[in-house]
Amino acid sequence: MAATRISDVIVPEVFAPYVLEPSTKTNKLLSSGAVAIDAQISANLAGGGLTFNYSSWDSTSDSSGDTDVSNDDPSDIATPEKLGTKNQICPRLARNKSWSTTDLAGQLAGSDPMDAIAGNVGDYFDTQRNKTLVSILTGFTGTAGMSTHVNDIYSDVASPAATTNIGAGAIIETKSAWGDHTSNGDVIVMHSDSYNSLLLQNLISFEATNVQSIGWGTYLGFTVAVDDALPKVAGANASEYSTYILKNGAVGFGNAIQDNAVETDREPLQGGGGGVEILVVRDCLAFHIMGSKWTGTPASTTPSNAELATTTNWAVAAELKNIPVVTLKHNVLNEDGTAK
């Protein structure tokens, strides 16, 4: 009796785009509106290079002092100022995952094998991309140059003060880092523990006419997105949570489907001669937060998630008011005042 195998249902050049083309619909941070597909990043990835530079001119509004005062003295020579530049850097990320099985075809019997395989593998890579973006947010927002964009009210005690909890005052103080650019914020992304705390405080709006809601309501005019991939770092007595406020499209995302992005193989002698089939999928991608600059030297060819989450591997390369993300580090309190 003939058996359907992975190599029978997967045509690599068809399967690769189906699985790896940009998706911002599956994971909560990716689908929040803060991530926008960037054709330029994808074009860069399709070429060579481990990092990509995005240079920009400084704003003339940052020129020192006030305007010069005109007069009729020929000997009074005005001194022109030069216009500087900033260089943002985005790293290429190369990822892969392989699966081997002797039973997969049997498990897929009775349904379309291509749909089942592609759905599972596609969800896996979307989840991994989401984790990678969380690592980048963690690393870049924690760098020294971003300190004014981080409102740290966290306290590592068993029963912290109520003022360390997430709430309206803390969120307003956090977004105030933008000064007169508070319109930078469109989306607030938080852990489910933080979200539930706001629900208990009756601070989430579920107005049916509010088109900003993507399922979790709105808060202070922000679209709310809930994602448990966001940092929840255990302390000695209390967990530290990071909640992010971002501008729509704050993060550019691109990918490139390169040669051999998907491969299948068969090892006939494995499994005691029963045979093993192998599926390998490779993802080439990049995320870029506007104003970020990758300065790290990865141990491998491209950075790991751990290296992306390391604050010393990043620097700020834009005016702070133009950086489209601010961070609140906070506690989440139980109803009895103890910390989660």
C-alpha positions in Angstrom: 0.0 0.0 0.0 1.4 3.4 -1.0 1.9 5.9 1.8 1.7 9.7 1.5 5.0 11.3 2.7 6.1 14.9 3.4 8.0 15.0 0.1 4.8 14.0 -1.7 2.8 17.0 -0.4 5.5 19.7 -0.1 6.8 21.5 -3.1 9.5 23.7 -1.6 9.2 26.7 -4.0 5.4 26.7 -3.4 5.6 25.9 0.3 8.2 28.6 1.2 6.1 31.7 0.3 2.9 30.1 1.8 4.7 29.7 5.2 7.2 32.5 5.3 5.6 35.5 3.6 5.1 38.4 6.0 2.3 37.9 8.4 1.2 40.3 11.2 -2.0 38.4 12.0 -1.2 35.6 14.3 0.7 36.8 17.4 -0.6 39.6 19.6 2.4 42.0 19.4 2.7 41.4 15.7 -1.0 42.1 15.1 -1.3 45.1 17.4 -0.7 47.7 14.6 2.7 48.5 16.0 4.4 46.4 13.2 4.3 47.4 9.6 5.6 45.4 6.6 8.6 47.4 5.2 9.4 46.7 1.5 12.8 48.4 1.9 13.9 46.0 4.6 12.8 43.0 2.5 14.7 44.4 -0.4 17.8 44.8 1.7 17.5 41.2 3.0 17.3 39.9 -0.6 20.7 41.3 -1.2 23.9 41.0 0.8 25.1 42.3 4.1 24.7 41.4 7.8 23.4 44.9 8.8 21.6 47.7 7.0 22.1 51.4 7.5 19.4 54.0 7.4 20.9 57.5 7.5 18.9 60.6 8.1 19.6 64.3 8.4 19.2 66.1 11.8 16.2 68.4 12.0 16.9 72.1 11.5 14.6 72.7 14.5 17.5 71.3 16.7 19.8 74.2 15.7 21.4 75.9 18.7 20.0 79.1 20.0 17.5 81.5 18.5 17.6 83.2 15.1 20.3 85.8 14.5 19.3 89.4 14.6 19.8 91.2 11.3 21.7 94.6 11.3 23.5 97.0 8.9 27.0 96.4 10.2 29.1 94.8 7.4 31.7 93.6 9.9 29.1 91.5 11.9 29.5 88.1 10.2 26.8 85.5 10.9 28.2 82.0 11.6 26.3 79.2 9.6 25.6 76.0 11.4 26.1 72.6 9.7 23.4 70.0 9.5 24.4 66.7 11.1 23.3 63.1 10.4 22.2 60.1 12.4 22.8 56.5 11.3 20.3 53.8 12.3 21.4 50.2 11.9 19.2 47.1 11.6 20.7 43.6 11.8 19.9 40.7 9.5 18.4 37.7 11.4 18.8 34.1 10.1 16.7 31.4 11.7 15.8 27.8 10.9 13.9 24.9 12.3 13.8 21.2 11.3 11.4 18.4 12.1 11.7 14.7 11.5 9.0 12.1 11.7 7.9 8.6 10.6 4.3 9.1 11.5 3.3 12.5 10.2 1.6 11.3 7.0 -0.6 9.0 9.0 -1.5 11.7 11.5 -2.6 13.9 8.6 -4.9 11.3 7.0 -8.4 12.5 6.4 -7.4 16.2 5.8 -5.5 18.2 3.3 -1.8 17.5 4.2 -0.6 20.8 2.8 -3.0 22.9 4.8 -2.3 21.0 8.0 1.5 21.2 7.6 1.6 24.8 6.4 -0.7 26.0 9.2 1.3 24.4 11.9 4.7 25.5 10.6 3.4 29.0 9.7 2.1 29.5 13.3 5.4 28.3 14.7 7.4 30.8 12.8 5.0 33.7 13.6 5.4 32.8 17.3 9.2 32.8 16.9 9.1 36.1 15.1 7.0 37.5 17.9 9.5 36.3 20.5 12.3 37.9 18.5 10.5 41.3 18.4 10.0 41.1 22.2 13.8 40.5 22.6 14.5 43.6 20.4 12.1 45.7 22.4 13.7 44.5 25.6 17.2 45.3 24.5 16.7 48.6 22.8 14.3 50.2 25.3 16.7 49.1 28.1 19.8 50.9 26.6 21.2 53.9 28.4 20.1 56.4 25.8 16.5 55.3 26.3 16.4 55.9 30.1 14.1 58.9 29.8 11.7 56.8 27.8 11.4 54.2 30.7 9.1 54.9 33.6 10.4 52.4 36.2 8.0 52.3 39.2 8.8 48.6 40.0 9.5 47.5 43.6 10.8 44.0 44.5 8.9 43.6 47.8 6.2 41.2 48.7 3.6 43.9 49.4 4.7 46.9 47.3 2.9 50.2 47.5 -0.2 50.6 45.3 1.7 53.3 43.3 3.9 50.6 41.8 0.9 48.9 40.2 -0.1 49.5 36.6 -2.8 52.2 36.4 -3.9 55.4 34.8 -1.4 57.6 36.6 1.5 55.4 35.7 0.5 55.2 32.0 0.1 59.0 31.8 3.5 59.5 33.4 5.0 57.1 31.0 3.7 58.7 27.8 4.7 62.1 29.2 8.3 61.1 28.1 7.2 62.3 24.6 6.5 65.8 25.9 4.5 67.7 23.3 4.7 64.6 21.0 2.3 62.5 23.1 0.4 61.8 19.8 3.2 59.3 19.1 1.3 56.6 21.1 -1.4 54.5 19.4 -1.0 51.1 20.9 -0.4 49.8 24.4 0.9 46.2 24.7 0.9 44.4 28.0 1.0 41.0 29.7 -2.3 39.4 30.6 -1.6 39.9 34.3 -1.3 43.7 33.7 -4.5 43.6 31.6 -6.5 41.8 34.2 -5.3 44.3 36.8 -6.7 47.1 34.7 -9.9 45.2 34.2 -10.3 44.9 38.0 -9.7 48.7 38.2 -12.5 49.1 35.7 -10.1 51.0 33.4 -10.7 49.2 30.1 -13.3 50.4 27.7 -15.4 48.1 25.5 -17.5 50.6 23.7 -18.9 48.8 20.6 -18.5 51.9 18.4 -14.8 52.2 19.2 -13.1 51.0 16.0 -9.7 51.0 17.7 -10.4 47.9 19.7 -8.8 44.7 18.3 -10.4 42.5 20.9 -9.1 43.8 24.3 -10.8 47.1 24.3 -9.1 50.5 24.6 -7.4 52.4 27.3 -6.8 56.2 27.5 -7.3 56.3 23.8 -4.8 53.5 23.1 -5.6 50.3 21.3 -5.0 47.5 23.8 -3.1 44.3 22.8 -2.4 41.5 25.3 0.6 39.2 24.8 2.1 36.9 27.4 5.4 36.9 25.4 6.1 40.3 27.0 8.6 40.4 29.8 7.6 39.1 33.2 10.8 38.8 35.1 10.7 37.1 38.5 12.3 38.9 41.4 12.9 37.7 44.9 9.5 38.9 46.1 7.6 40.2 43.0 7.7 39.9 39.3 8.7 42.9 37.1 6.4 43.6 34.1 7.2 45.7 31.0 4.3 47.4 29.3 5.0 49.2 26.0 3.2 52.2 24.4 4.0 52.3 20.6 3.1 54.3 17.6 1.3 52.5 14.8 4.0 51.2 12.4 6.7 51.9 15.0 8.5 48.7 14.0 9.3 47.9 10.4 9.4 44.2 9.4 10.8 42.5 6.3 11.8 39.1 5.2 13.3 37.4 2.1 12.6 34.0 0.8 16.0 32.8 -0.3 17.2 29.7 -2.1 16.6 26.5 -0.1 14.2 28.2 2.3 12.4 24.8 2.5 14.0 21.4 2.0 12.8 17.9 2.5 15.0 14.8 3.0 14.5 11.1 3.7 16.8 8.8 5.7 15.7 5.3 4.7 17.8 3.4 7.2 16.7 5.4 10.3 13.9 4.1 12.4 15.3 0.6 12.1 15.0 0.7 8.4 11.4 2.0 8.5 12.6 5.4 7.2 12.6 8.9 8.6 11.6 12.0 6.7 13.0 15.5 7.5 11.5 18.9 6.9 13.8 22.0 7.2 12.5 25.6 7.1 14.7 28.6 7.1 13.6 32.2 7.8 15.5 35.3 6.9 14.0 38.4 8.5 14.6 41.8 10.2 12.8 44.1 12.6 13.7 47.8 12.9 12.4 50.1 15.5 12.6 53.7 14.2 15.7 55.4 15.8 17.4 52.2 16.9 21.0 51.3 16.2 22.4 47.8 16.5 26.0 48.0 17.9 26.6 44.4 19.0 28.9 41.7 17.7 27.1 38.4 17.7 28.8 35.2 18.6 27.4 33.6 15.4 26.8 35.1 12.0 23.6 36.9 13.0 22.3 37.8 16.5 20.4 35.4 18.8 17.4 36.4 20.7 19.5 36.6 23.9 21.9 39.0 22.1 19.0 41.1 20.8 17.7 41.4 24.4 21.1 42.6 25.7 20.9 46.3 26.3 24.5 47.1 25.6 24.1 45.9 22.1 21.9 48.9 21.2 22.1 52.6 20.9 19.8 55.5 20.1 20.1 57.1 16.7 17.3 59.6 16.6 15.8 62.5 18.5 14.2 61.0 21.6 10.8 62.6 20.9 10.8 60.8 17.6 11.5 57.4 19.1 8.0 55.7 18.8 8.1 53.6 22.0 8.0 54.2 25.7 8.1 51.7 28.5 6.5 51.2 31.9 8.2 48.8 34.3 5.8 48.0 37.1 4.3 45.5 39.6 1.0 43.8 39.3 -0.9 43.6 42.6 -3.4 41.1 43.8 -6.6 42.3 45.3 -5.1 41.9 48.8 -2.2 44.2 47.9 0.5 41.5 47.5 2.5 41.2 44.4 2.1 38.6 41.7 
